[in-house]
Amino acid sequence: MKKLNDKSKLMIIKIFHTVIWIICVAAIVYLIVAGIINIINVWVWICIGLIVLEGIVLMIFKWRCPLTILAEKYTDNQNVGFDIFLPAWLAKHNKTIFSILFLTGLVLILWRVLS
């Protein structure tokens, strides 16, 4: 069996990282939509749990994604977004943008649950 080179390993990490990012973004969008249209179901709580878990992982790794840390082993490129298929501006502001959107969704959900 052929051993993967560093470029291939980095590509696998980038794909995996992007898929996880898409799942997290979908969860945040789901929360916002569910809050707007007042559909509070088990998926809302799963999405909240998923995003909270992501936050805990980031806290444990000092606000760095462990996949970024892993990807650094396979390249000298340390530019913003080297480890994920996102535009550099989005990769740079990702945590800020999606934290605000998550909190917006959470406020909407809490407002629906408490009203």
RAUR-V991835 format. One record per backbone hydrogen bond with DSSP energy under -1.0 kcal/mol. CO is the residue of the C=O (numbers start at 0). NH is the residue of the N-H. If there is no record, write none. Layout:
CO/NH
CO/NH
//
This chain:
4/8
5/9
6/10
7/11
8/12
9/13
10/14
11/15
12/16
13/17
14/18
15/19
16/20
17/21
18/22
19/23
20/24
21/25
22/26
23/27
24/28
25/29
26/30
27/31
28/32
29/33
30/34
31/35
32/36
33/38
40/44
41/45
42/46
43/47
44/48
45/49
46/50
47/51
48/52
49/53
50/54
51/55
52/56
53/57
54/58
55/59
56/60
57/62
58/61
64/68
65/69
66/70
67/71
69/72
70/73
78/81
80/83
83/85
86/90
87/91
88/92
92/96
93/97
94/98
95/99
96/100
97/101
98/102
99/103
100/104
101/105
102/106
103/107
104/108
105/109
106/110
107/111
108/112
109/113
//
